[in-house]
């Protein structure tokens, strides 16, 4: 995936929906971004400093201001054109954005708060701050089918931190220890938790299991849930930063670029996004006040040669 092209293509799509009055569709954003819309939302916020919905809102109010100053259309007509259902709702939003009412905007010399379309090249630095997290390592591993077993949450990026807190304050980890002999995936180092996000249904909600990978058929302790994870090729990535927030803000951008540079593609059909907090690279450095590393696991597509040589094709 070419991140600069994807970002600019999404912006062009959003601008088109604003111009023709159509609704922004997450399925279309996923198609353009070649990733779940919720994950692209994270990188969009990181790059631009605003959510997709905020971007659309700011642009609509900017264009509405231009219409007020350069046309004779009524305030209500302009409000309806940009998706506001009432004169009052439009006036409130307009005043919040422009610090003036729609009627005041029509006065001579009224100065609008103009929010221009974004471009990728302008997003590499936010407020003059450079991307500080760093890609440390990427490897690819073939894994067998397995289960992710642990504490289940239907959550969002904003609330994911609370899910981790709930995990550590509950007996979920103790229950996982009772089936520790069934763990699999030897390539994952000792850790204090694996969080797997999947089924990204919209911009803010996904399913989330915090636990560990187990053999298929493991007896799941009461109160925990299991999610089947198909076997296949996976990317194992390490991203280092000064703290968790610094890594989370840029991990998606760094990882997708790294996968692209190695000539592979993310497997969107079976997509999941795992964060692994290891003892060696996360817990111990944090205790010493040093930079920390979060390990990531996600599925990637095998190369065409590997598909041709698989046993199923012989």
C-alpha positions in Angstrom: 0.0 0.0 0.0 1.3 3.4 -1.0 0.4 5.5 2.1 0.7 8.9 0.4 -1.6 7.8 -2.5 -4.1 6.1 -0.2 -4.4 9.2 2.1 -4.8 11.6 -0.8 -7.3 9.2 -2.5 -9.4 9.1 0.7 -9.3 12.9 0.9 -10.5 13.1 -2.7 -13.3 10.7 -1.9 -14.4 12.7 1.2 -14.3 15.9 -0.9 -16.5 14.3 -3.5 -19.1 13.2 -0.9 -19.1 16.8 0.5 -19.7 18.3 -3.0 -22.4 15.9 -4.1 -24.1 15.6 -0.7 -23.7 11.8 -0.5 -23.0 9.9 2.7 -19.4 8.8 3.7 -19.3 5.0 3.5 -16.9 3.1 5.6 -16.9 0.3 3.0 -15.6 2.7 0.4 -12.9 4.0 2.8 -11.9 0.4 3.5 -11.7 -0.3 -0.2 -9.6 2.8 -0.9 -7.3 2.3 2.1 -7.1 -1.5 1.6 -7.5 -1.9 5.4 -10.4 -1.9 7.9 -11.9 1.6 8.2 -11.3 1.7 11.9 -7.6 1.1 11.5 -7.3 3.7 8.8 -9.2 6.1 11.1 -6.3 5.7 13.6 -3.7 6.6 11.0 -5.9 9.4 9.6 -6.1 11.0 13.1 -2.4 10.5 13.6 -1.5 12.2 10.3 -4.1 15.0 10.3 -4.9 15.6 13.9 -8.6 15.2 13.3 -11.0 12.3 12.8 -12.6 11.7 9.4 -16.0 12.9 10.6 -14.4 16.1 12.0 -12.6 16.7 8.7 -15.8 16.4 6.8 -17.6 18.7 9.3 -14.9 21.4 9.1 -14.9 21.2 5.3 -18.7 21.4 5.0 -18.8 24.5 7.3 -16.0 26.1 5.3 -17.8 25.6 2.0 -21.1 26.7 3.6 -19.4 30.0 4.6 -18.2 30.5 1.0 -21.7 29.9 -0.2 -23.1 32.4 2.2 -20.6 35.1 1.0 -20.9 34.3 -2.7 -24.5 33.3 -3.4 -28.0 34.5 -2.7 -29.2 31.1 -1.4 -31.1 31.1 1.9 -29.4 30.0 5.1 -31.8 27.0 5.2 -31.0 26.0 1.7 -27.3 26.1 2.4 -27.8 24.2 5.6 -29.7 21.4 3.8 -27.1 21.3 1.1 -24.4 20.3 3.6 -26.5 17.8 5.5 -27.8 19.9 8.4 -31.4 19.0 9.2 -32.5 22.4 10.6 -31.7 26.1 10.5 -30.9 26.0 14.3 -28.5 23.0 14.1 -26.6 24.6 11.2 -26.4 28.0 13.0 -25.0 26.4 16.2 -22.3 24.5 14.2 -21.5 27.4 12.0 -21.0 29.8 15.0 -18.9 27.2 16.8 -16.6 26.9 13.7 -16.5 30.5 12.4 -17.2 32.4 15.7 -20.0 34.2 14.0 -23.6 33.5 12.9 -24.5 32.7 9.2 -26.1 36.2 8.9 -22.9 37.9 10.2 -20.9 35.9 7.7 -22.8 37.7 4.9 -21.7 41.1 6.1 -18.9 42.8 4.2 -15.4 42.0 5.4 -16.6 39.1 7.5 -13.5 36.8 8.0 -14.3 33.1 7.9 -12.3 30.3 9.6 -11.2 28.5 6.5 -10.3 24.8 6.7 -8.6 23.8 3.4 -8.4 20.2 2.0 -5.5 18.2 3.4 -2.6 16.6 1.5 -0.4 13.8 2.7 2.9 15.7 2.3 1.6 18.2 4.8 0.8 15.5 7.3 4.2 14.0 7.9 4.8 16.5 10.7 2.1 17.4 13.1 2.6 20.8 14.7 6.3 20.5 13.7 6.6 17.2 15.6 8.3 14.4 13.7 7.3 10.8 13.9 9.4 9.5 16.7 8.5 5.8 17.0 10.9 3.5 15.1 10.5 0.2 13.3 13.0 -2.1 14.9 12.4 -5.5 13.2 10.0 -7.3 10.9 10.0 -11.1 10.2 7.5 -13.5 8.7 6.3 -16.7 10.3 4.0 -19.5 9.1 1.7 -20.5 11.9 -0.8 -23.3 12.4 -4.5 -22.6 13.1 -5.0 -21.7 16.8 -7.4 -20.1 19.2 -7.1 -16.8 20.9 -8.4 -17.4 24.4 -9.0 -14.7 27.0 -11.2 -11.9 28.3 -13.6 -10.6 25.6 -14.6 -7.0 25.0 -16.7 -5.2 22.4 -14.8 -1.9 22.6 -13.2 1.0 20.7 -9.8 2.6 20.4 -10.7 5.2 23.0 -11.9 2.5 25.5 -9.3 -0.2 24.8 -7.1 1.1 27.7 -10.0 0.4 30.1 -10.2 -3.1 28.7 -6.6 -3.8 29.6 -7.2 -2.4 33.1 -10.2 -4.6 33.6 -8.1 -7.6 32.5 -5.4 -7.0 35.0 -7.8 -6.4 37.9 -9.8 -9.5 37.2 -9.1 -13.2 37.6 -8.8 -13.7 33.8 -5.0 -14.1 33.9 -5.3 -16.7 36.7 -7.7 -18.7 34.6 -5.3 -18.6 31.6 -2.6 -20.0 33.8 -4.7 -23.1 34.4 -4.5 -23.9 30.7 -1.0 -22.6 30.1 0.1 -26.1 28.9 -2.1 -25.6 25.9 -0.4 -22.4 24.7 1.1 -22.4 21.2 3.2 -20.2 19.0 6.7 -20.6 20.3 7.9 -17.6 18.3 6.1 -15.2 20.8 8.3 -14.3 23.7 7.3 -14.3 27.4 4.7 -11.5 27.9 2.2 -10.0 30.2 -0.6 -10.0 27.7 -1.6 -10.3 24.1 -4.5 -8.1 22.8 -6.1 -9.2 19.6 -8.5 -6.8 17.7 -10.7 -8.1 15.0 -14.1 -7.7 13.3 -13.8 -3.9 12.8 -17.4 -3.1 12.2 -17.2 0.7 12.0 -15.0 3.6 12.8 -15.2 3.2 16.6 -16.1 -0.4 17.4 -14.3 -3.8 17.2 -14.1 -7.0 19.1 -11.1 -7.5 21.4 -9.7 -10.5 23.3 -6.9 -10.1 25.8 -5.2 -13.4 26.5 -3.0 -15.9 24.7 -2.9 -18.2 21.7 -4.0 -21.7 22.5 -4.3 -25.0 20.7 -7.6 -25.6 18.8 -9.9 -27.5 21.1 -8.6 -26.3 24.4 -11.1 -26.4 27.2 -11.9 -22.7 27.8 -12.3 -21.7 31.5 -15.7 -20.2 32.4 -15.8 -16.5 31.8 -13.3 -16.5 29.0 -13.9 -16.8 25.3 -12.1 -18.3 22.3 -11.7 -16.9 18.8 -10.6 -19.2 16.0 -7.5 -17.8 14.1 -6.7 -19.5 10.8 -3.2 -20.7 10.0 -1.1 -19.0 7.5 1.7 -16.4 7.0 2.0 -13.7 9.7 4.1 -10.6 10.1 5.9 -10.2 13.5 6.9 -6.6 14.0 8.7 -4.7 16.7 8.1 -0.9 17.1 10.1 1.1 19.6 9.1 4.5 21.2 9.5 6.7 24.2 6.2 5.5 25.6 3.0 3.6 24.7 1.2 6.6 23.2 4.1 7.4 20.9 4.1 3.8 19.5 0.3 3.5 19.2 0.0 6.8 17.3 2.4 5.6 14.5 2.5 1.8 14.6 -0.1 1.4 11.8 1.8 3.7 9.5 5.2 2.2 10.2 4.0 -1.4 9.9 2.0 -1.0 6.7 5.0 0.8 5.1 7.4 -1.9 6.2 5.2 -4.7 4.9 4.8 -2.8 1.6 8.6 -2.4 1.3 9.2 -6.2 1.8 6.9 -6.9 -1.1 4.0 -8.4 0.8 0.3 -7.4 1.5 -1.9 -7.5 4.5 -4.5 -10.3 4.5 -7.7 -8.3 4.8 -10.0 -11.3 4.5 -8.7 -12.8 7.8 -7.5 -9.5 9.3 -6.6 -9.2 13.0 -4.2 -6.9 14.8 -2.3 -8.2 17.8 -0.3 -6.1 20.3 2.1 -8.1 22.5 3.7 -6.6 25.6 6.8 -8.7 26.3 8.7 -8.9 29.5 12.1 -8.3 27.7 11.2 -5.5 25.3 8.3 -3.7 27.2 8.1 -4.4 30.9 11.8 -4.4 31.8 12.7 -1.3 29.8 9.7 0.5 31.3 10.8 -0.3 34.8 14.2 1.3 34.0 12.7 4.4 32.4 14.0 3.5 29.0 12.3 3.3 25.6 9.8 0.5 25.2 8.9 -1.8 22.3 5.5 -3.3 21.5 5.4 -6.4 19.3 2.7 -6.7 16.7 1.3 -9.7 14.8 -1.0 -9.5 11.8 -1.8 -11.9 8.9 -0.2 -11.3 5.5 -0.9 -12.9 2.1 1.5 -15.6 0.9 3.4 -14.9 -2.3 1.9 -16.4 -5.4 4.7 -19.0 -5.6 3.8 -20.2 -2.1 0.2 -20.7 -3.1 1.2 -22.7 -6.2 3.4 -25.0 -4.1 1.0 -25.6 -1.2 0.0 -29.3 -0.7 -3.7 -28.4 -1.4 -2.7 -27.6 -5.0 -1.0 -30.9 -5.7 
